[in-house]
């Protein structure tokens, strides 16, 4: 029962993240999802910054809970792909939690701050964590079914989207927001499919 609740935490994390982005955009006049990064929703001085930061933080906290469930599933396997993937996912969630609560983004054109600069490094860590999570947890399923093929494909798609997103961020491209959302959206899509697979596996044991 606990494991299933933690699985639900993973799905809720994905849905809450999406809700925070959508609601944040609706609450901020003039916000453009295509050109503006998600971080702009909780940048210094942004409307509803605290409310949205809490939503994002809860989303990342739920992701940590789900990572624990994956770790429980791989208990006794040593440092396997699943164990490594669950650790990476947990670290990714922890980085996101810290970033949302303590490292607001610097507004465009503003003087860089320690928090804003730190956020960039945390963001890079989260981006890398997403990619490695997909690869490791996908490879961890290779002995049971062909889900790992889907995961490898998705992993490379997330990698490509993240690279494009970072490249656009360096040039202040007007499609930065879209690229960032594609990268995160691909990861969240993979996450939901992975959790659905875990539910199916768990039901098969009953």
Secondary structure, 3 states (H helix, E strand, C coil): CHHHHHHHHHHHHHHHHHHHHHHHHHHCCCCCCCCCCHHHHHCCCCCCHHHHHHHHHHHHHHHHHHHHHHHHHCCCCCCCHHHHHHHHHHHHHHHHHHHHHHCCCCCCCCCCCHHHHHHHHHHHHHHHHHHHHHHHHHHCCCCCCCHHHHHHHHHHHHHHHHHHHHHHHHCCCCCHHHHHHHHHHHHHHHHHHHHHHHHHHHHHCC
